[in-house]
Amino acid sequence: MEKLTGWPSGEVIGKLLVGEIFGSCCRLKGPDALTKFMIVLHNAIGGQETDKFPFAFFDKNGKYVQALLTANTRSKMDEAAGKEVLCQNEGIGLYLSRDQKPLSGIRFTNSLLEMTDLNDDQKQFLETSASCEKQMLKIIKDANLHSIDDGSLVLDKSVFPVGSVINAVVSQVMILLRERGLQLIRDIPEEIKEISVYGDQFRIQQVLADFLLNMVRCAPSENGWVEIQVRPNLKQNPDGTETVLLLFRFACPGEGLAPELVQDMFHNSRWATEEGLGLSICRKILKLMGGDVQYIRESERCFFLIALELPTSQKSGSRDD
C-alpha cells in the first residue's frame, strides 16, 4: 500500500479509507469516482464481492496511478480474529462486526457529496445511499434477539416520506435482480411517495427489504419477474388524527419459497435455515410495529402480503409509544 500510494503507514493509520485516505490524501477524479468507490464498498459490506474494478487516483507526489481493485467480504477465519460480537439467543450465534469504519467512511463520503452541486437524480441516489447506511448501522448496533422476542425492542420513530423507504428497499435487491435476469414490475401510485408517516423508518426498510429479497431469490430465472405493489388506505380517526394503512404485496411466479423457509418464518424457537431465521426476525419486528405479514401461494404465483398502519405527519415529540 505504501509503495502504491507513496504514503507511509504511520501517516494514514487511524484515517478513514473513504474520504480521508482516498479523497484527501490520495485525490480522486471528482465526486463520480468517489461515488463508484463507495458503491464497491457498499456491495462488499452487503456480501457482494467485486473483482478487478478499475480504480485510479493521484498518489502523494501527484502521480496518476491506475490499479485494479478487488473488494472481498470478510471470511469466517478473519472474523474469528476478534472483530465480531457474539449474540446468543437460545443457542443461535449471530456474528456481527465491531469494526464500523466502512460505515463511517460511507457516512463521511455522503457528507462530502452533499456539499457538491448535484442534480435531482443524484440527490435521490445520495438520499437512498444514506438511508441504506443508516439501516445497516441500526441492525449492527441493536441486534439483541431477546429484545425482539420479549417486545422490549426500542423503536426510533420519526416523520419520513414513504417514497424514501420504497427507494431504499428497491435499491437493496437491484443487483440480484440484474444478476438473475428478472423483470421488476412496479405497481406504485405516484401519490403514495409524497405521503409522510410517523414510525421507525429504518426498521421498516429492514423488514420490507428482507421479504422482497426472498421473493427475488425464489423467482424462476427463465421469464421470471418480481412485482412490487403498494396501496395506501387513509383513515380519519375520531380524535381528528389521520392514519394510513399501507399494503405491500411482493409477488413472483412459480412454486415460491421452500416449505422449510415458510415453517421457519412462523417458528419462534427453532430454525432450519439462515434465511428462515431472518424472515422470523422480520415478522416479529413487524408485529412490534403493529403490522402483520401473510405468505400466500396460488396456482401460478406466490406473494407476501404485508400490512402496516402508521400515523401520518405526527409530531415525533408528542408520541413516544
C-alpha positions as CSV (number, residue, x, y, z in Angstrom):
1,M,0.0,0.0,0.0
2,E,2.8,2.4,0.9
3,K,4.6,1.7,-2.4
4,L,1.4,2.2,-4.3
5,T,0.2,5.5,-2.7
6,G,3.5,6.9,-1.5
7,W,2.0,7.5,2.0
8,P,3.9,5.9,4.9
9,S,1.7,3.7,7.1
10,G,2.3,5.9,10.1
11,E,0.7,8.8,8.4
12,V,-2.5,7.1,7.4
13,I,-3.2,4.7,10.3
14,G,-6.4,5.8,12.0
15,K,-7.7,7.6,8.9
16,L,-10.9,6.6,7.1
17,L,-10.4,4.7,3.9
18,V,-13.1,6.6,2.1
19,G,-12.9,10.4,2.2
20,E,-9.6,10.7,4.1
21,I,-7.1,8.3,2.5
22,F,-8.9,8.1,-0.8
23,G,-10.4,11.5,-1.4
24,S,-8.0,13.7,0.6
25,C,-4.5,12.1,0.9
26,C,-5.0,10.4,-2.5
27,R,-7.2,12.6,-4.7
28,L,-9.7,11.0,-7.0
29,K,-11.1,12.4,-10.2
30,G,-14.1,14.1,-8.9
31,P,-17.3,13.0,-7.0
32,D,-18.2,10.4,-9.5
33,A,-15.1,8.4,-8.8
34,L,-15.7,8.7,-5.1
35,T,-19.3,7.5,-5.5
36,K,-18.2,4.5,-7.5
37,F,-15.6,3.6,-4.9
38,M,-18.3,4.0,-2.2
39,I,-20.6,1.6,-4.2
40,V,-17.9,-1.0,-4.4
41,L,-17.5,-0.9,-0.6
42,H,-21.3,-0.9,-0.1
43,N,-21.5,-4.1,-2.2
44,A,-18.7,-5.8,-0.2
45,I,-20.3,-5.0,3.1
46,G,-23.6,-6.4,1.8
47,G,-21.8,-9.6,0.7
48,Q,-21.4,-8.8,-3.0
49,E,-17.7,-9.2,-4.0
50,T,-16.1,-7.1,-6.7
51,D,-13.1,-8.3,-8.7
52,K,-10.7,-6.2,-10.8
53,F,-12.7,-3.0,-10.7
54,P,-10.7,-0.2,-12.5
55,F,-9.6,2.3,-9.8
56,A,-7.4,5.3,-10.3
57,F,-6.1,8.1,-8.0
58,F,-3.2,10.5,-7.5
59,D,-0.5,9.4,-5.1
60,K,1.3,11.5,-2.6
61,N,3.6,13.0,-5.3
62,G,0.7,13.8,-7.6
63,K,1.4,10.9,-9.9
64,Y,-1.7,9.4,-11.6
65,V,-1.9,5.7,-10.6
66,Q,-4.2,3.2,-12.3
67,A,-5.0,-0.1,-10.5
68,L,-7.5,-2.9,-10.3
69,L,-9.5,-3.1,-7.1
70,T,-10.8,-6.3,-5.5
71,A,-13.2,-6.0,-2.6
72,N,-14.0,-9.2,-0.7
73,T,-16.3,-10.0,2.2
74,R,-14.5,-10.9,5.4
75,S,-14.1,-14.7,5.7
76,K,-15.1,-16.7,8.7
77,M,-11.4,-17.1,9.5
78,D,-10.9,-13.3,9.5
79,E,-14.0,-12.9,11.7
80,A,-12.5,-15.3,14.2
81,A,-9.6,-12.8,14.7
82,G,-11.7,-11.0,17.3
83,K,-13.6,-8.3,15.4
84,E,-17.1,-9.6,16.0
85,V,-19.7,-9.5,18.7
86,L,-21.4,-12.8,19.5
87,C,-25.1,-12.6,20.4
88,Q,-26.7,-15.7,21.8
89,N,-30.4,-16.5,21.6
90,E,-31.3,-20.0,22.7
91,G,-28.2,-21.5,21.2
92,I,-28.1,-19.5,18.0
93,G,-25.0,-17.4,17.4
94,L,-25.1,-14.3,15.3
95,Y,-21.7,-12.8,14.4
96,L,-21.6,-9.0,13.9
97,S,-18.6,-6.9,13.2
98,R,-17.4,-4.4,15.7
99,D,-15.3,-2.6,13.1
100,Q,-17.7,0.1,11.7
101,K,-15.0,2.1,9.9
102,P,-16.5,1.3,6.4
103,L,-19.8,2.7,7.6
104,S,-18.1,5.8,9.0
105,G,-16.4,6.2,5.6
106,I,-19.6,5.9,3.7
107,R,-21.2,8.4,6.1
108,F,-18.3,10.8,5.6
109,T,-18.4,10.4,1.8
110,N,-22.1,11.1,1.8
111,S,-21.4,14.3,3.7
112,L,-18.8,15.3,1.1
113,L,-21.2,14.6,-1.7
114,E,-23.9,16.7,-0.1
115,M,-21.6,19.8,-0.4
116,T,-21.2,19.3,-4.2
117,D,-23.5,20.6,-6.9
118,L,-25.8,17.6,-7.5
119,N,-28.8,17.3,-9.9
120,D,-32.1,16.0,-8.7
121,D,-31.4,12.3,-9.7
122,Q,-28.0,12.4,-7.9
123,K,-29.6,13.9,-4.8
124,Q,-32.1,11.0,-4.7
125,F,-29.3,8.4,-5.2
126,L,-27.4,10.1,-2.3
127,E,-30.6,10.0,-0.1
128,T,-31.1,6.3,-0.9
129,S,-27.4,5.6,0.0
130,A,-27.7,7.4,3.3
131,S,-31.0,5.5,4.1
132,C,-29.3,2.1,3.5
133,E,-26.3,3.1,5.5
134,K,-28.5,4.1,8.5
135,Q,-30.4,0.9,8.2
136,M,-27.2,-1.1,8.3
137,L,-25.9,0.8,11.3
138,K,-29.2,0.2,13.2
139,I,-29.1,-3.5,12.6
140,I,-25.4,-3.7,13.7
141,K,-25.9,-1.6,16.8
142,D,-29.1,-3.3,18.0
143,A,-29.0,-7.0,17.2
144,N,-30.3,-8.3,20.6
145,L,-32.8,-11.0,19.7
146,H,-34.0,-11.2,23.3
147,S,-35.4,-7.6,22.9
148,I,-37.3,-8.7,19.8
149,D,-38.7,-11.8,21.4
150,D,-39.8,-10.1,24.6
151,G,-41.1,-7.0,22.9
152,S,-38.7,-4.6,24.5
153,L,-37.1,-3.5,21.2
154,V,-36.9,0.3,21.2
155,L,-38.3,1.8,18.0
156,D,-36.7,5.0,16.8
157,K,-39.7,6.9,15.4
158,S,-39.6,10.0,13.2
159,V,-41.6,11.5,10.3
160,F,-40.4,10.4,6.9
161,P,-41.8,10.1,3.3
162,V,-43.0,6.7,2.2
163,G,-41.1,7.3,-1.1
164,S,-37.8,7.3,0.6
165,V,-38.4,3.8,2.1
166,I,-39.6,2.4,-1.2
167,N,-36.4,3.7,-3.0
168,A,-34.2,2.3,-0.3
169,V,-35.9,-1.1,-0.3
170,V,-35.8,-1.5,-4.1
171,S,-32.1,-0.5,-4.3
172,Q,-31.2,-3.4,-2.0
173,V,-32.5,-6.0,-4.5
174,M,-31.5,-4.4,-7.8
175,I,-28.1,-6.2,-8.1
176,L,-29.6,-9.6,-7.5
177,L,-32.5,-8.9,-9.9
178,R,-30.0,-8.0,-12.7
179,E,-27.8,-11.0,-12.0
180,R,-30.7,-13.4,-12.3
181,G,-32.2,-11.6,-15.3
182,L,-35.5,-10.9,-13.6
183,Q,-38.0,-8.2,-14.6
184,L,-39.1,-5.8,-11.9
185,I,-42.8,-4.8,-12.1
186,R,-43.7,-1.7,-10.0
187,D,-47.3,-1.0,-9.2
188,I,-46.9,2.0,-7.0
189,P,-49.1,5.1,-7.2
190,E,-47.1,8.3,-7.5
191,E,-49.1,10.0,-4.8
192,I,-48.1,7.4,-2.2
193,K,-44.4,8.6,-2.5
194,E,-45.4,12.0,-1.1
195,I,-47.2,10.7,2.0
196,S,-45.3,11.3,5.2
197,V,-45.8,8.9,8.0
198,Y,-44.5,8.5,11.6
199,G,-42.6,5.4,12.5
200,D,-39.2,3.7,12.6
201,Q,-38.1,4.2,9.0
202,F,-35.0,2.0,9.1
203,R,-36.7,-1.0,10.8
204,I,-39.5,-0.7,8.2
205,Q,-36.8,-0.7,5.5
206,Q,-35.1,-3.8,7.1
207,V,-38.4,-5.7,7.2
208,L,-39.6,-4.9,3.7
209,A,-36.2,-5.4,2.1
210,D,-35.9,-8.9,3.6
211,F,-39.3,-10.0,2.4
212,L,-38.6,-8.6,-1.0
213,L,-35.2,-10.2,-1.2
214,N,-36.7,-13.7,-0.5
215,M,-39.1,-13.2,-3.4
216,V,-36.2,-12.3,-5.7
217,R,-34.3,-15.4,-4.6
218,C,-37.2,-17.8,-5.2
219,A,-38.4,-16.4,-8.6
220,P,-37.6,-18.6,-11.6
221,S,-34.9,-17.2,-13.8
222,E,-36.5,-18.2,-17.1
223,N,-39.0,-15.5,-18.0
224,G,-39.1,-14.6,-14.3
225,W,-40.4,-11.4,-12.7
226,V,-40.9,-9.9,-9.3
227,E,-43.8,-7.5,-8.7
228,I,-44.0,-4.7,-6.0
229,Q,-47.5,-3.4,-5.4
230,V,-48.2,-0.8,-2.8
231,R,-51.6,0.5,-1.8
232,P,-52.5,3.2,0.7
233,N,-55.7,3.5,2.6
234,L,-56.1,6.7,4.5
235,K,-58.2,6.7,7.7
236,Q,-59.7,9.6,9.7
237,N,-59.8,8.8,13.4
238,P,-62.5,10.2,15.8
239,D,-59.8,12.2,17.7
240,G,-59.0,14.1,14.5
241,T,-55.8,12.3,13.7
242,E,-55.1,10.6,10.4
243,T,-53.5,7.2,9.8
244,V,-52.7,5.3,6.6
245,L,-52.9,1.5,6.2
246,L,-50.0,0.6,3.9
247,L,-50.5,-2.7,2.0
248,F,-47.3,-4.1,0.3
249,R,-47.5,-7.1,-2.0
250,F,-44.3,-8.7,-3.1
251,A,-45.1,-11.4,-5.7
252,C,-43.3,-13.8,-8.1
253,P,-44.4,-16.7,-10.4
254,G,-43.6,-20.3,-9.7
255,E,-43.6,-22.5,-6.7
256,G,-42.3,-19.8,-4.3
257,L,-40.5,-20.3,-1.0
258,A,-39.2,-23.7,0.1
259,P,-41.5,-25.2,2.7
260,E,-38.8,-25.1,5.4
261,L,-38.4,-21.4,4.9
262,V,-42.2,-20.9,5.4
263,Q,-42.0,-23.0,8.6
264,D,-39.0,-21.1,9.9
265,M,-40.8,-17.8,9.3
266,F,-43.6,-18.7,11.7
267,H,-41.5,-20.5,14.2
268,N,-40.4,-18.9,17.5
269,S,-37.5,-21.0,18.7
270,R,-36.1,-23.4,16.1
271,W,-35.0,-22.6,12.5
272,A,-33.6,-24.8,9.8
273,T,-32.1,-22.1,7.6
274,E,-30.4,-18.7,8.0
275,E,-32.9,-17.2,5.6
276,G,-35.8,-18.6,7.6
277,L,-34.3,-17.0,10.8
278,G,-34.2,-13.7,9.1
279,L,-37.8,-13.9,8.0
280,S,-38.8,-14.9,11.5
281,I,-37.0,-11.9,13.0
282,C,-38.6,-9.5,10.5
283,R,-42.0,-10.9,11.1
284,K,-41.5,-10.3,14.9
285,I,-40.2,-6.7,14.3
286,L,-43.2,-6.1,12.0
287,K,-45.6,-7.2,14.8
288,L,-43.9,-4.9,17.3
289,M,-44.7,-2.1,14.9
290,G,-48.3,-3.1,14.8
291,G,-48.1,-4.8,11.4
292,D,-48.7,-8.2,10.0
293,V,-47.5,-10.4,7.1
294,Q,-49.1,-13.3,5.3
295,Y,-47.5,-15.7,2.8
296,I,-49.9,-16.8,0.1
297,R,-49.3,-19.4,-2.5
298,E,-51.6,-19.6,-5.5
299,S,-51.6,-21.9,-8.5
300,E,-49.2,-19.8,-10.6
301,R,-47.7,-17.4,-8.2
302,C,-46.9,-16.7,-4.6
303,F,-46.6,-13.5,-2.6
304,F,-46.0,-11.8,0.7
305,L,-48.9,-9.5,1.8
306,I,-47.7,-7.0,4.4
307,A,-50.0,-4.7,6.3
308,L,-48.7,-1.8,8.4
309,E,-50.8,1.1,9.8
310,L,-48.9,4.3,10.6
311,P,-49.9,7.8,11.7
312,T,-49.5,10.5,9.1
313,S,-47.4,13.6,9.8
314,Q,-47.5,13.1,13.5
315,K,-45.2,15.3,15.6
316,S,-42.5,13.0,17.0
317,G,-42.3,14.9,20.2
318,S,-46.0,14.2,21.0
319,R,-45.7,10.5,20.7
320,D,-43.3,8.0,22.3
321,D,-45.2,4.8,22.2
